[in-house]
Amino acid sequence: QVQLVESGGGLVQPGGSLRLSCAASGIVFSLYNMAWYRQAPGKQRELVAGTTSGGRINYADSVKGRFTLSRDNSKNTVSLEMNSLKSEDTAVYYCNAKQLIATLWEYWGRGTQVTVSS
């Protein structure tokens, strides 16, 4: 069974920090591109940060310098360290796993709510 399980969401004050984690099972983790997406009410889901199976990392312009993505292939996890949080970061954050070797395989976690409010 393929599972992506997000954790670490919660309520934080503006300027605060939060660390999200995604634990993957049922896949050969090291072969997958891993990413964090988010979706705010009334908006489309957007890419926050992603890392390729080769280790390249990219960030959305809105989070560059504030968020840091990391992956640990030995633990089958990918994390998102979020600093200097703003109210506009409020969203449900989803873990995504994707690979295109022979065919496309893509999986999504259920999401974890992040709320930034005073």
Phi and psi in degrees as GROMACS dihedral restraints (atoms count N, CA, C in turn):
[ dihedral_restraints ]
;  ai    aj    ak    al  type     phi  dphi    fc
    3     4     5     6     1   -85.6    20    10
    4     5     6     7     1   128.5    20    10
    6     7     8     9     1  -139.1    20    10
    7     8     9    10     1   136.0    20    10
    9    10    11    12     1  -121.1    20    10
   10    11    12    13     1   120.3    20    10
   12    13    14    15     1  -121.3    20    10
   13    14    15    16     1   115.4    20    10
   15    16    17    18     1   -88.9    20    10
   16    17    18    19     1   150.8    20    10
   18    19    20    21     1  -153.2    20    10
   19    20    21    22     1   164.0    20    10
   21    22    23    24     1   105.8    20    10
   22    23    24    25     1    -5.4    20    10
   24    25    26    27     1   -70.3    20    10
   25    26    27    28     1   163.7    20    10
   27    28    29    30     1   169.6    20    10
   28    29    30    31     1  -166.9    20    10
   30    31    32    33     1  -104.0    20    10
   31    32    33    34     1   126.6    20    10
   33    34    35    36     1  -133.9    20    10
   34    35    36    37     1   157.3    20    10
   36    37    38    39     1   -79.2    20    10
   37    38    39    40     1   152.3    20    10
   39    40    41    42     1   -54.2    20    10
   40    41    42    43     1   137.0    20    10
   42    43    44    45     1    88.9    20    10
   43    44    45    46     1    -8.5    20    10
   45    46    47    48     1   -81.0    20    10
   46    47    48    49     1  -176.6    20    10
   48    49    50    51     1  -129.4    20    10
   49    50    51    52     1   155.4    20    10
   51    52    53    54     1  -152.2    20    10
   52    53    54    55     1   144.9    20    10
   54    55    56    57     1  -119.5    20    10
   55    56    57    58     1   118.6    20    10
   57    58    59    60     1   -96.9    20    10
   58    59    60    61     1   147.9    20    10
   60    61    62    63     1  -134.6    20    10
   61    62    63    64     1   145.6    20    10
   63    64    65    66     1  -128.0    20    10
   64    65    66    67     1   122.4    20    10
   66    67    68    69     1  -105.3    20    10
   67    68    69    70     1   125.0    20    10
   69    70    71    72     1  -107.7    20    10
   70    71    72    73     1   144.2    20    10
   72    73    74    75     1  -145.0    20    10
   73    74    75    76     1   154.3    20    10
   75    76    77    78     1    85.5    20    10
   76    77    78    79     1     5.1    20    10
   78    79    80    81     1  -132.9    20    10
   79    80    81    82     1   159.4    20    10
   81    82    83    84     1   -81.6    20    10
   82    83    84    85     1    92.5    20    10
   84    85    86    87     1   -53.9    20    10
   85    86    87    88     1   -42.3    20    10
   87    88    89    90     1   -64.8    20    10
   88    89    90    91     1   -16.8    20    10
   90    91    92    93     1   -89.0    20    10
   91    92    93    94     1    -6.9    20    10
   93    94    95    96     1  -103.1    20    10
   94    95    96    97     1   142.6    20    10
   96    97    98    99     1   -74.7    20    10
   97    98    99   100     1   133.6    20    10
   99   100   101   102     1  -117.0    20    10
  100   101   102   103     1   144.1    20    10
  102   103   104   105     1  -151.2    20    10
  103   104   105   106     1   158.0    20    10
  105   106   107   108     1  -112.5    20    10
  106   107   108   109     1   129.0    20    10
  108   109   110   111     1  -116.4    20    10
  109   110   111   112     1   163.9    20    10
  111   112   113   114     1  -143.5    20    10
  112   113   114   115     1   153.9    20    10
  114   115   116   117     1  -140.8    20    10
  115   116   117   118     1   120.1    20    10
  117   118   119   120     1   -94.6    20    10
  118   119   120   121     1   156.1    20    10
  120   121   122   123     1   -54.6    20    10
  121   122   123   124     1   130.3    20    10
  123   124   125   126     1    78.9    20    10
  124   125   126   127     1     3.3    20    10
  126   127   128   129     1  -121.9    20    10
  127   128   129   130     1   161.0    20    10
  129   130   131   132     1   -76.7    20    10
  130   131   132   133     1   153.8    20    10
  132   133   134   135     1   -66.6    20    10
  133   134   135   136     1   134.8    20    10
  135   136   137   138     1  -128.8    20    10
  136   137   138   139     1   150.3    20    10
  138   139   140   141     1   -74.1    20    10
  139   140   141   142     1   129.2    20    10
  141   142   143   144     1   -96.7    20    10
  142   143   144   145     1   -51.7    20    10
  144   145   146   147     1  -159.7    20    10
  145   146   147   148     1   149.0    20    10
  147   148   149   150     1  -147.6    20    10
  148   149   150   151     1   156.3    20    10
  150   151   152   153     1  -135.1    20    10
  151   152   153   154     1   135.7    20    10
  153   154   155   156     1   -80.8    20    10
  154   155   156   157     1   168.0    20    10
  156   157   158   159     1   -62.7    20    10
  157   158   159   160     1   -22.1    20    10
  159   160   161   162     1   -86.7    20    10
  160   161   162   163     1    -4.2    20    10
  162   163   164   165     1   101.0    20    10
  163   164   165   166     1    -1.5    20    10
  165   166   167   168     1   -72.1    20    10
  166   167   168   169     1   138.3    20    10
  168   169   170   171     1  -121.5    20    10
  169   170   171   172     1   137.5    20    10
  171   172   173   174     1  -133.5    20    10
  172   173   174   175     1   152.1    20    10
  174   175   176   177     1  -129.5    20    10
  175   176   177   178     1   150.3    20    10
  177   178   179   180     1   -66.1    20    10
  178   179   180   181     1   146.7    20    10
  180   181   182   183     1   -56.1    20    10
  181   182   183   184     1   -34.1    20    10
  183   184   185   186     1   -68.8    20    10
  184   185   186   187     1   -16.6    20    10
  186   187   188   189     1  -118.6    20    10
  187   188   189   190     1    -3.4    20    10
  189   190   191   192     1   -58.0    20    10
  190   191   192   193     1   133.1    20    10
  192   193   194   195     1    87.8    20    10
  193   194   195   196     1   -12.4    20    10
  195   196   197   198     1  -114.6    20    10
  196   197   198   199     1   -34.2    20    10
  198   199   200   201     1  -109.2    20    10
  199   200   201   202     1   147.6    20    10
  201   202   203   204     1  -133.1    20    10
  202   203   204   205     1   123.3    20    10
  204   205   206   207     1   -98.3    20    10
  205   206   207   208     1   141.8    20    10
  207   208   209   210     1  -145.6    20    10
  208   209   210   211     1   151.5    20    10
  210   211   212   213     1  -129.1    20    10
  211   212   213   214     1   146.7    20    10
  213   214   215   216     1  -125.5    20    10
  214   215   216   217     1    99.0    20    10
  216   217   218   219     1   -66.8    20    10
  217   218   219   220     1   -24.1    20    10
  219   220   221   222     1   -73.0    20    10
  220   221   222   223     1   -22.3    20    10
  222   223   224   225     1  -112.0    20    10
  223   224   225   226     1    -0.3    20    10
  225   226   227   228     1    54.9    20    10
  226   227   228   229     1    46.4    20    10
  228   229   230   231     1  -132.3    20    10
  229   230   231   232     1   153.3    20    10
  231   232   233   234     1  -133.4    20    10
  232   233   234   235     1   135.3    20    10
  234   235   236   237     1  -121.2    20    10
  235   236   237   238     1   158.1    20    10
  237   238   239   240     1  -133.6    20    10
  238   239   240   241     1   108.3    20    10
  240   241   242   243     1   -87.8    20    10
  241   242   243   244     1   119.4    20    10
  243   244   245   246     1  -113.6    20    10
  244   245   246   247     1   120.9    20    10
  246   247   248   249     1  -120.1    20    10
  247   248   249   250     1   163.7    20    10
  249   250   251   252     1    48.9    20    10
  250   251   252   253     1    48.6    20    10
  252   253   254   255     1   -65.5    20    10
  253   254   255   256     1   142.9    20    10
  255   256   257   258     1  -118.4    20    10
  256   257   258   259     1   161.8    20    10
  258   259   260   261     1   -59.2    20    10
  259   260   261   262     1   -32.5    20    10
  261   262   263   264     1   -71.4    20    10
  262   263   264   265     1    -6.3    20    10
  264   265   266   267     1   -83.0    20    10
  265   266   267   268     1    -6.9    20    10
  267   268   269   270     1   -62.3    20    10
  268   269   270   271     1   123.9    20    10
  270   271   272   273     1  -178.0    20    10
  271   272   273   274     1   171.4    20    10
  273   274   275   276     1   -90.2    20    10
  274   275   276   277     1   127.1    20    10
  276   277   278   279     1  -101.8    20    10
  277   278   279   280     1   129.4    20    10
  279   280   281   282     1  -117.2    20    10
  280   281   282   283     1   141.1    20    10
  282   283   284   285     1   -90.9    20    10
  283   284   285   286     1   138.5    20    10
  285   286   287   288     1  -131.9    20    10
  286   287   288   289     1   138.2    20    10
  288   289   290   291     1  -125.4    20    10
  289   290   291   292     1   130.8    20    10
  291   292   293   294     1  -146.1    20    10
  292   293   294   295     1   140.2    20    10
  294   295   296   297     1  -146.5    20    10
  295   296   297   298     1   147.3    20    10
  297   298   299   300     1  -128.9    20    10
  298   299   300   301     1    70.8    20    10
  300   301   302   303     1  -117.2    20    10
  301   302   303   304     1   108.0    20    10
  303   304   305   306     1    78.5    20    10
  304   305   306   307     1   -45.1    20    10
  306   307   308   309     1  -156.0    20    10
  307   308   309   310     1   171.5    20    10
  309   310   311   312     1   -86.6    20    10
  310   311   312   313     1   128.8    20    10
  312   313   314   315     1  -125.9    20    10
  313   314   315   316     1   123.7    20    10
  315   316   317   318     1  -140.8    20    10
  316   317   318   319     1   137.4    20    10
  318   319   320   321     1  -136.4    20    10
  319   320   321   322     1   149.9    20    10
  321   322   323   324     1  -127.7    20    10
  322   323   324   325     1   143.2    20    10
  324   325   326   327     1   -81.5    20    10
  325   326   327   328     1   175.1    20    10
  327   328   329   330     1   -81.0    20    10
  328   329   330   331     1   -17.7    20    10
  330   331   332   333     1   100.0    20    10
  331   332   333   334     1   155.5    20    10
  333   334   335   336     1  -134.6    20    10
  334   335   336   337     1   133.0    20    10
  336   337   338   339     1   -78.4    20    10
  337   338   339   340     1   130.3    20    10
  339   340   341   342     1  -118.2    20    10
  340   341   342   343     1   122.6    20    10
  342   343   344   345     1  -123.1    20    10
  343   344   345   346     1   123.4    20    10
  345   346   347   348     1  -112.2    20    10
  346   347   348   349     1   110.7    20    10
  348   349   350   351     1  -156.7    20    10
  349   350   351   352     1   148.9    20    10
